[in-house]
Amino acid sequence: MKIKKNDTVKVMTGKDKGKTGKVVQVFRTLNKVVVEKLNKRFKNLRPKREGEKGQRIEFDAPMNVSNVMLVCKKCGKTARIGYKISGDKKYRVCKKCKEVID
């Protein structure tokens, strides 16, 4: 997966199209990412004890990684990601400005 935690991404499709945010969590096996303050959902919880009220919890739901694109730190545009190998290290590279991201 080319997107990692703490990357800045832009949402390309869906209800939050055009918004940018920071990646909080990555689920590699599911191919999903959680972006801060985007893709908000609500979860209704029943009361646990008698006399207690139920709750409505708001949380950031995971979205498919194909719906987001990485924003390059140097050029500030959304860009595809390539890889560059120098020695025994592998770096992510912006395809537009050829700048190393890691």
N, C-alpha and C positions, 0 to 999 in steps of 0.2 A: 504494500500500500504506500502510495507516494505522499500521503498527508499524515502528519504526526501531531502529537499534542502540542499546544501553544502556537500553532501556525495560525495565521490570519487567512480566512477563506471568504469567498463571496458565493452566495447561493444563486444558482443559475436557473432553477426551476422550482415550481411550487408556490405556496402562498406567501413565502418570504423572499420571493425573487428580487434580486438586486441589493439585498441587505448584506452587510459584512459582519463578521464576528470572529471570536477566538475559539479554537477547538479545545474543548474541555476534556473529552474522553474519546478514545478510539476503540472500536470493537473489530478487530482484524478478521475473526472467523465469520462474522455476520456482514462484513463490508459496510459498516455504518460508523458515523461520527456524531458526537453531540456538540453542537455549537452554542456558545454562551448567548442567552437571551433570545434565541430563535427557535422556531418550531415548538411553541408553547402548547402544552396539553394540561388537562385537568383530570384528577383522579378523585373520585368520591369515596370516602372511608366511612364505614358504619360506626356507630358508637360502640365502644367496647364494654362499658358498664351501663347499668340502668341509671337514668337521670343525666347522662352525659350526652352532649350534642355530637352529631356527625361532623366531619371535616371535608373541606374541598381543597385539595393540595394541587398547586400549580408546579409543573416541572418542565424541563427542556427534554423533549423526546429525541431519540436518535433518528438521523436521516441518512439515506443512502449516500455513499461517498461519491457516486457518479453525479449527484445533484449539486456538488460544490466544486469550486476551483480555487487553487492556491493564489494568493495575492503576493507578488514579488515585493520584497522590502526595498529594493533599489529603484526599480522603474515604477512601482505602485500600480501596475496593471495585473489583470488575471493572466496567468500564463500556464502553459503545459510544462511538465517537469521531465527533465532528462537526467541521466546519470553520467558522472565523470569519475573515472578510476585513476588515481595517482598513487603509485606505490601499492600499499596494501589497504588503502582507505577508499571508500566509495562515497561520493558527494552528490547531492541533488543540485541540479543546475536549471536556471530559468531559460526556457527556449527562446524568449524574445531578446533579453539583454545579455545572455550568456554568463550571468553572475551566479556564483556559488551561493546556495541558500543556507547550507549547514555551516 
